[in-house]
Amino acid sequence: MNDLLAYIFKTDLYIQIASILFFAVALLFIKNKLILLFTGISKKTATDFDDIIVKSIQKPLTYLIIFASLVFIFKSLNGFYKLFDELNIGTIMYVLVVVIISWILIRILDNYFINKSFLKNLKANDDPVATEQTYEIGIRILKIIVTAIAILIIMQEFGLSISGLLAFGGVGGLVVGLAAKDLLSNFFGGLMIYFDRPFKVGEFIKSPDRNIEGIVESIGWRLTVVRTFSKNVLYIPNAAFANIIVENATRMTNRRINEVIGLRYDDLSKMPLIVTEVRDFLSSLPGIDQSNPPIVYFKSFSASSCDFFIYAFTNTKDWREFLMIKEQVLFRVADIIDNNNAAIAFPTTTIDWDNKKN
């Protein structure tokens, strides 16, 4: 190949340019045939990744052949007219190859995200929107890394000191990091929300550590916006979520009924029958989750009442429907107590009068 190029560059200028153009057209023709061949092979495979690779390298290879041809033509012109004293074709071709390879890698990442083949492997409890956002952030980071590596390689080829640049960048990064500590902590907090996915837009969250309770409206790089039930808006720095407990109520499987009901001490003998009837009622109620059997037991002796408790889960997660079921349960419990000639206790005080005279 080197002998062929040497022979070409010793010939007349017009013959050199014609030869270079001929080889360029021939390489483009061969490239197109090979792309068609590999496209047909990749379509027969079960994976989509080979299709993405074939599609990604097609245009960059075309530009590589075109620009390489222009470089050789420019070398021919320089040999005749001495446009530059020294023209390092090797360096130009090296830089061109680095740029083309970087472009191919970036195109593979872009086409992989556009193809969305990663969504085909989702589990039943995975959220497609959150998964897509996570992959988008990851691909952006990879593209930045590829670009940075390509720039460093090109700089090294031109004789620039990468070690000095990295040292300067490290010191500069330290200064910027100290100056923008809160901004960076919020940025990485938002990044962790995208990767860990403790909540997403539209979900109801609350925190026992902070006065946070509401629907998530947006998740940004610096702030998360939460709309409270009073329709106020909370702007929460993302860094706050790294240090607090967050409860995601939207992802609950059931809502819980947890009530303690007290009877008068005069009705203690009626407690076993009342507890049994309440337990039977809950066991037959369609709105109650029977896979977690409802629990109804005599609990304790309190100051003014004999208490039994009701512990059950509803099938629904909807808050309004839950309140309807809970209301139905409480009304029915009140009827059962009344049908047994008992009464719900309320705080009472007994005073004993001593009528004896000294």
C-alpha positions as CSV (number, residue, x, y, z in Angstrom):
1,M,0.0,0.0,0.0
2,N,2.9,2.4,0.9
3,D,4.6,1.5,-2.4
4,L,1.4,2.2,-4.3
5,L,1.0,5.7,-2.6
6,A,4.6,6.5,-3.2
7,Y,4.2,5.6,-6.9
8,I,1.0,7.7,-7.2
9,F,2.6,10.8,-5.6
10,K,5.6,10.6,-8.1
11,T,3.3,10.9,-11.1
12,D,1.7,14.0,-12.6
13,L,-0.7,16.1,-10.5
14,Y,-3.8,15.4,-12.6
15,I,-3.1,11.7,-12.6
16,Q,-2.5,11.7,-8.8
17,I,-5.9,13.4,-8.2
18,A,-7.7,11.1,-10.7
19,S,-6.1,8.1,-9.0
20,I,-7.2,9.3,-5.5
21,L,-10.7,10.0,-6.7
22,F,-10.9,6.5,-8.3
23,F,-9.8,4.8,-5.1
24,A,-12.3,6.9,-3.1
25,V,-15.2,5.9,-5.4
26,A,-14.1,2.3,-5.3
27,L,-13.9,2.3,-1.5
28,L,-17.3,3.9,-1.2
29,F,-18.7,1.2,-3.5
30,I,-17.1,-1.6,-1.5
31,K,-18.3,0.1,1.8
32,N,-21.9,0.2,0.6
33,K,-21.8,-3.5,-0.5
34,L,-20.3,-4.5,2.9
35,I,-22.9,-2.5,4.8
36,L,-25.7,-4.2,2.8
37,L,-24.2,-7.6,3.5
38,F,-23.8,-6.9,7.3
39,T,-27.3,-5.4,7.4
40,G,-28.8,-8.5,6.0
41,I,-26.9,-10.7,8.5
42,S,-27.8,-8.5,11.5
43,K,-31.5,-8.6,10.7
44,K,-31.4,-12.4,11.1
45,T,-30.0,-12.3,14.6
46,A,-32.2,-12.1,17.8
47,T,-30.4,-9.0,19.3
48,D,-30.8,-5.4,18.1
49,F,-27.3,-4.3,19.1
50,D,-25.6,-5.5,15.9
51,D,-28.3,-3.6,13.8
52,I,-27.4,-0.4,15.9
53,I,-23.7,-0.9,15.2
54,V,-24.1,-1.4,11.4
55,K,-26.4,1.7,11.2
56,S,-24.0,3.8,13.3
57,I,-20.9,3.2,11.3
58,Q,-22.4,3.8,7.8
59,K,-22.2,7.6,7.7
60,P,-18.9,8.0,9.6
61,L,-17.2,5.6,7.2
62,T,-18.4,7.6,4.3
63,Y,-17.0,10.8,5.7
64,L,-13.8,9.0,6.6
65,I,-13.2,8.0,3.0
66,I,-14.2,11.5,1.7
67,F,-12.0,13.4,4.1
68,A,-9.1,11.0,3.7
69,S,-9.3,11.5,-0.1
70,L,-9.3,15.3,0.4
71,V,-6.2,15.0,2.6
72,F,-4.3,13.1,0.0
73,I,-5.4,15.5,-2.7
74,F,-4.3,18.4,-0.6
75,K,-0.9,16.6,-0.1
76,S,-0.6,16.3,-3.9
77,L,-1.3,20.0,-4.3
78,N,1.2,20.8,-1.6
79,G,3.8,18.7,-3.4
80,F,3.5,20.8,-6.5
81,Y,2.8,24.3,-5.2
82,K,4.5,24.1,-1.7
83,L,1.5,25.6,0.1
84,F,3.1,24.6,3.4
85,D,6.7,24.0,4.3
86,E,5.9,20.8,6.2
87,L,2.6,18.8,6.0
88,N,2.3,15.9,8.4
89,I,-0.2,13.6,6.7
90,G,0.2,11.0,9.5
91,T,-0.9,13.4,12.2
92,I,-3.9,14.6,10.1
93,M,-5.0,11.0,9.4
94,Y,-4.5,10.1,13.1
95,V,-6.7,13.0,14.2
96,L,-9.3,12.1,11.5
97,V,-9.5,8.5,12.6
98,V,-9.8,9.5,16.3
99,V,-12.7,11.9,15.4
100,I,-14.4,9.3,13.3
101,I,-14.2,6.6,16.0
102,S,-15.5,9.0,18.6
103,W,-18.4,9.9,16.3
104,I,-19.2,6.2,15.7
105,L,-19.3,5.6,19.5
106,I,-21.6,8.6,20.1
107,R,-23.9,7.5,17.3
108,I,-24.1,4.0,18.8
109,L,-25.1,5.5,22.1
110,D,-27.7,7.7,20.4
111,N,-29.1,4.9,18.3
112,Y,-29.2,2.6,21.3
113,F,-31.3,5.2,23.2
114,I,-33.6,5.9,20.2
115,N,-34.1,2.1,19.6
116,K,-35.2,1.8,23.3
117,S,-34.4,-1.9,23.3
118,F,-33.7,-1.7,27.0
119,L,-37.4,-1.2,27.6
120,K,-38.1,-4.7,26.4
121,N,-36.4,-6.2,29.5
122,L,-38.4,-4.3,32.0
123,K,-39.7,-6.2,35.0
124,A,-43.4,-6.1,36.0
125,N,-42.8,-3.5,38.7
126,D,-40.4,-1.3,36.7
127,D,-41.6,2.1,35.5
128,P,-40.9,2.7,31.8
129,V,-40.6,6.5,32.2
130,A,-38.2,6.4,35.1
131,T,-36.1,3.7,33.3
132,E,-35.9,5.8,30.1
133,Q,-34.8,8.9,32.1
134,T,-32.1,6.8,33.9
135,Y,-30.8,5.5,30.6
136,E,-30.9,9.0,29.1
137,I,-28.7,10.4,31.9
138,G,-26.3,7.5,31.7
139,I,-25.9,7.9,27.9
140,R,-25.3,11.6,28.2
141,I,-22.5,10.9,30.7
142,L,-20.9,8.3,28.4
143,K,-21.1,10.7,25.5
144,I,-19.3,13.4,27.6
145,I,-16.6,10.8,28.6
146,V,-16.1,9.8,24.9
147,T,-15.8,13.4,23.8
148,A,-13.3,14.3,26.6
149,I,-11.1,11.3,25.8
150,A,-11.0,12.1,22.1
151,I,-10.0,15.7,22.9
152,L,-7.3,14.6,25.2
153,I,-5.9,12.1,22.6
154,I,-5.9,14.9,19.9
155,M,-4.2,17.3,22.3
156,Q,-1.5,14.7,23.1
157,E,-0.9,14.1,19.4
158,F,-0.2,17.8,18.9
159,G,2.4,17.8,21.7
160,L,0.3,19.4,24.5
161,S,1.0,18.2,28.1
162,I,-2.1,16.2,29.3
163,S,-0.6,15.7,32.8
164,G,-0.3,19.5,33.3
165,L,-3.8,20.0,32.0
166,L,-5.2,17.3,34.3
167,A,-3.3,18.8,37.2
168,F,-4.7,22.3,36.4
169,G,-8.2,20.8,35.9
170,G,-8.0,19.1,39.3
171,V,-7.0,22.3,41.1
172,G,-9.6,24.2,39.2
173,G,-12.2,21.6,39.9
174,L,-11.4,21.7,43.6
175,V,-11.9,25.5,43.6
176,V,-15.1,25.3,41.7
177,G,-16.3,22.5,43.9
178,L,-15.7,24.5,47.1
179,A,-17.4,27.6,45.6
180,A,-20.4,25.7,44.3
181,K,-20.7,23.0,47.0
182,D,-24.5,23.4,47.5
183,L,-25.1,23.5,43.7
184,L,-23.0,20.3,43.2
185,S,-24.7,18.5,46.1
186,N,-28.1,19.3,44.6
187,F,-26.9,18.1,41.2
188,F,-25.7,14.8,42.5
189,G,-28.8,14.5,44.7
190,G,-30.9,14.8,41.5
191,L,-28.7,12.3,39.8
192,M,-29.3,9.8,42.6
193,I,-33.0,10.4,42.4
194,Y,-32.9,9.4,38.7
195,F,-30.8,6.3,39.4
196,D,-32.4,5.1,42.7
197,R,-35.9,6.1,41.7
198,P,-37.4,6.5,45.2
199,F,-40.2,8.4,43.6
200,K,-41.3,9.8,40.3
201,V,-43.5,12.6,38.9
202,G,-47.1,12.1,39.9
203,E,-46.5,10.1,43.1
204,F,-47.5,11.0,46.6
205,I,-44.6,11.3,49.1
206,K,-44.1,12.4,52.6
207,S,-41.3,12.5,55.1
208,P,-41.5,12.1,58.9
209,D,-38.2,14.0,59.2
210,R,-39.3,17.1,57.4
211,N,-42.7,18.8,56.8
212,I,-43.0,17.3,53.3
213,E,-46.2,15.8,52.1
214,G,-47.7,16.1,48.6
215,I,-47.6,15.1,45.0
216,V,-44.3,15.3,43.0
217,E,-44.8,17.7,40.1
218,S,-41.3,17.8,38.7
219,I,-37.7,16.6,39.4
220,G,-35.0,18.9,38.2
221,W,-31.3,19.0,38.5
222,R,-31.4,21.3,41.5
223,L,-35.0,21.3,42.9
224,T,-37.8,18.9,43.3
225,V,-41.3,20.5,43.2
226,V,-44.0,19.0,45.4
227,R,-47.6,20.2,45.5
228,T,-49.2,19.9,48.9
229,F,-52.9,19.0,49.6
230,S,-53.5,22.7,50.4
231,K,-52.3,23.4,46.8
232,N,-49.2,25.2,48.1
233,V,-45.9,24.4,46.3
234,L,-42.8,23.1,48.0
235,Y,-39.4,23.7,46.3
236,I,-37.1,21.1,47.9
237,P,-33.3,21.1,47.1
238,N,-32.4,17.6,45.9
239,A,-29.6,17.3,48.4
240,A,-32.2,17.2,51.2
241,F,-33.3,13.7,50.0
242,A,-29.9,12.3,50.8
243,N,-30.4,12.9,54.5
244,I,-34.1,12.2,55.2
245,I,-36.5,9.3,55.1
246,V,-39.0,9.5,52.3
247,E,-42.2,7.5,52.3
248,N,-43.8,6.8,48.9
249,A,-47.4,6.3,49.6
250,T,-48.3,5.8,45.9
251,R,-46.4,2.4,45.9
252,M,-48.4,0.9,48.8
253,T,-50.1,-2.3,48.1
254,N,-53.1,-1.8,50.6
255,R,-54.5,0.8,52.9
256,R,-54.8,0.0,56.6
257,I,-57.7,0.2,59.1
258,N,-56.3,0.4,62.6
259,E,-58.9,1.3,65.2
260,V,-59.3,0.9,69.0
261,I,-62.9,0.9,70.3
262,G,-63.8,1.0,73.9
263,L,-66.8,-0.6,75.7
264,R,-68.2,0.3,79.1
265,Y,-67.0,-1.8,82.0
266,D,-70.7,-2.7,82.5
267,D,-70.6,-4.4,79.1
268,L,-67.5,-6.5,79.7
269,S,-69.5,-9.7,79.7
270,K,-70.7,-8.9,76.2
271,M,-67.2,-8.4,74.8
272,P,-66.7,-12.0,73.4
273,L,-69.8,-12.0,71.4
274,I,-69.2,-8.4,70.0
275,V,-65.6,-9.3,69.0
276,T,-66.8,-12.5,67.3
277,E,-69.5,-10.7,65.3
278,V,-67.1,-7.9,64.2
279,R,-64.5,-10.5,63.1
280,D,-67.1,-12.4,61.1
281,F,-68.3,-9.2,59.5
282,L,-64.8,-8.2,58.4
283,S,-64.1,-11.7,57.1
284,S,-67.1,-11.5,54.7
285,L,-66.6,-7.8,53.6
286,P,-65.6,-7.7,49.9
287,G,-63.6,-4.5,50.4
288,I,-61.2,-6.1,52.9
289,D,-58.1,-8.0,51.8
290,Q,-58.7,-11.5,52.9
291,S,-55.1,-12.6,52.0
292,N,-54.2,-10.7,55.2
293,P,-56.9,-11.9,57.5
294,P,-58.5,-9.1,59.6
295,I,-57.5,-9.1,63.3
296,V,-60.1,-8.3,66.0
297,Y,-59.2,-9.0,69.6
298,F,-59.9,-7.8,73.1
299,K,-56.9,-5.5,73.8
300,S,-56.7,-4.0,77.2
301,F,-58.4,-2.4,80.3
302,S,-58.3,1.3,80.0
303,A,-59.2,4.0,82.5
304,S,-62.8,4.4,81.4
305,S,-63.3,1.5,79.0
306,C,-62.6,-2.1,77.9
307,D,-60.9,-1.8,74.6
308,F,-60.8,-4.1,71.5
309,F,-58.9,-3.3,68.3
310,I,-59.6,-3.7,64.6
311,Y,-56.6,-4.3,62.3
312,A,-57.4,-4.9,58.6
313,F,-56.2,-4.0,55.1
314,T,-58.4,-2.8,52.3
315,N,-58.1,-4.1,48.7
316,T,-58.1,-0.6,47.3
317,K,-55.3,2.0,47.5
318,D,-57.6,4.9,46.5
319,W,-58.0,7.2,49.4
320,R,-61.7,8.1,48.9
321,E,-62.7,4.5,48.4
322,F,-60.7,3.6,51.5
323,L,-62.6,6.1,53.5
324,M,-65.9,4.7,52.3
325,I,-64.9,1.2,53.3
326,K,-63.7,2.4,56.7
327,E,-66.9,4.3,57.2
328,Q,-68.9,1.2,56.4
329,V,-66.9,-0.8,59.0
330,L,-67.3,1.8,61.7
331,F,-71.1,2.1,61.2
332,R,-71.4,-1.7,61.2
333,V,-69.4,-2.0,64.4
334,A,-71.6,0.6,66.1
335,D,-74.7,-1.4,65.0
336,I,-73.2,-4.7,66.4
337,I,-72.5,-3.0,69.8
338,D,-76.0,-1.5,69.9
339,N,-77.6,-4.8,68.9
340,N,-75.9,-6.5,71.9
341,N,-77.4,-3.9,74.2
342,A,-73.9,-2.5,74.9
343,A,-72.5,1.0,74.4
344,I,-69.3,2.7,73.4
345,A,-67.5,4.1,76.4
346,F,-66.6,7.7,76.9
347,P,-64.4,9.2,79.6
348,T,-66.2,9.1,83.0
349,T,-65.3,10.0,86.5
350,T,-66.9,8.3,89.6
351,I,-67.1,10.2,92.8
352,D,-67.9,8.4,96.1
353,W,-69.7,10.6,98.7
354,D,-69.1,9.8,102.3
355,N,-72.4,10.7,104.0
356,K,-71.2,9.6,107.4
357,K,-71.2,12.3,110.0
358,N,-68.4,12.5,112.5
